[in-house]
Amino acid sequence: MKTAIILHGKPSYEEYSDPRIPSPSNNHWLPWLQKQLLLKGFLAQTPELPAPYAPVYEGWRLAFEQFRIDEDTALIGHSCGAGFLLRWLSENKITVGKVALVAPFLDPNRNKVAKDFFLFQWDRHLAARAGGINVFFSSDDGPDILNSVASVKASIDGIEFTPFTDRGHFILTETFPELLRWLL
């Protein structure tokens, strides 16, 4: 059975605790993508990662590893969720399906997440263990994201890049048809 795991990013504490704003796993384009994948026969999950406003790698890892992950699993991460996937895939030498990294965040200044969250050795060849890896980014995103995209480009062989010019951090949209088409 085809599966998909869609990981949210890191909201601020104020955003996370505001009852008027959906939880991170139910915000922006994530629920739309989950529904579209469900309609296409995927078992798609959007887990709520623990304390997303102050992410701790070990906590996120334990929550993520509750799911079965294999060559039929598509992995989609937004922002800090994409950065998490890069570390997890570098440290776990398993084969997965397609991997979409949307506006990946790797905390280049080491000041927005726990200091050790992104301390890992890149696996330059991790794309060889995936059904394809694509980085979706927008040139009008912030410098931390653009620096993170440059780090990915310099550190991993064999991945695709899909640039946009008008999507910012991909948070002001409720649909993402380009991502869906690539996953299918």
Backbone hydrogen bonds, N-H to C=O, Kabsch-Sander energy under -0.5 kcal/mol:
donor,donor_aa,acceptor,acceptor_aa,energy
3,T,72,D,-2.4
4,A,43,L,-2.0
5,I,74,A,-2.4
6,I,45,Q,-3.0
7,L,5,I,-0.6
7,L,76,I,-3.5
16,Y,12,S,-2.6
17,S,13,Y,-2.6
18,D,14,E,-0.8
18,D,15,E,-0.6
21,I,18,D,-1.8
26,N,23,S,-2.1
27,N,24,P,-1.1
30,L,27,N,-1.5
33,L,29,W,-2.5
34,Q,30,L,-2.5
35,K,31,P,-2.4
36,Q,32,W,-2.5
37,L,33,L,-2.5
38,L,34,Q,-2.4
39,L,35,K,-2.3
40,K,36,Q,-1.0
41,G,38,L,-1.7
42,F,37,L,-2.6
43,L,2,K,-2.3
44,A,42,F,-1.1
45,Q,4,A,-2.8
49,L,47,P,-0.7
54,A,51,A,-1.9
60,W,56,V,-2.3
61,R,57,Y,-3.2
62,L,58,E,-2.3
63,A,59,G,-1.9
64,F,60,W,-2.6
65,E,61,R,-2.7
66,Q,63,A,-1.0
67,F,64,F,-1.7
73,T,70,D,-2.2
74,A,3,T,-2.9
74,A,72,D,-0.6
75,L,98,K,-2.7
76,I,5,I,-2.7
77,G,100,A,-2.5
78,H,7,L,-2.2
79,S,102,V,-3.0
81,G,78,H,-2.4
83,G,79,S,-2.0
84,F,80,C,-2.6
85,L,81,G,-1.9
86,L,82,A,-2.0
87,R,83,G,-1.9
88,W,84,F,-3.0
89,L,85,L,-3.0
90,S,86,L,-1.7
91,E,87,R,-2.0
92,N,88,W,-1.6
93,K,91,E,-0.6
94,I,92,N,-2.0
96,V,129,R,-2.7
97,G,70,D,-0.8
97,G,73,T,-2.3
99,V,132,G,-2.7
100,A,75,L,-2.8
101,L,99,V,-0.5
101,L,134,N,-2.9
102,V,77,G,-3.2
102,V,100,A,-0.6
103,A,101,L,-0.6
103,A,136,F,-3.5
105,F,79,S,-2.1
110,R,107,D,-2.2
114,A,55,P,-1.1
117,F,114,A,-2.2
119,L,116,D,-1.4
120,F,118,F,-1.1
122,W,120,F,-0.6
124,R,122,W,-0.9
126,L,123,D,-2.0
128,A,125,H,-1.7
129,R,126,L,-1.7
130,A,127,A,-1.5
131,G,96,V,-0.5
131,G,97,G,-1.3
134,N,99,V,-2.4
135,V,160,E,-2.3
136,F,101,L,-2.6
136,F,134,N,-0.6
137,F,135,V,-0.6
137,F,162,T,-1.9
139,S,164,F,-2.7
141,D,138,S,-1.9
146,L,142,G,-2.2
147,N,143,P,-2.6
148,S,144,D,-1.8
149,V,145,I,-2.8
150,A,146,L,-1.9
151,S,147,N,-2.0
152,V,148,S,-2.3
153,K,149,V,-2.5
154,A,150,A,-2.0
155,S,151,S,-1.3
155,S,152,V,-0.6
156,I,152,V,-1.9
157,D,124,R,-2.7
160,E,133,I,-3.1
162,T,135,V,-3.2
164,F,137,F,-2.0
170,F,167,R,-2.6
179,L,176,F,-0.5
180,L,176,F,-1.9
181,R,177,P,-2.7
182,W,178,E,-1.9
183,L,179,L,-2.4
184,L,180,L,-2.0
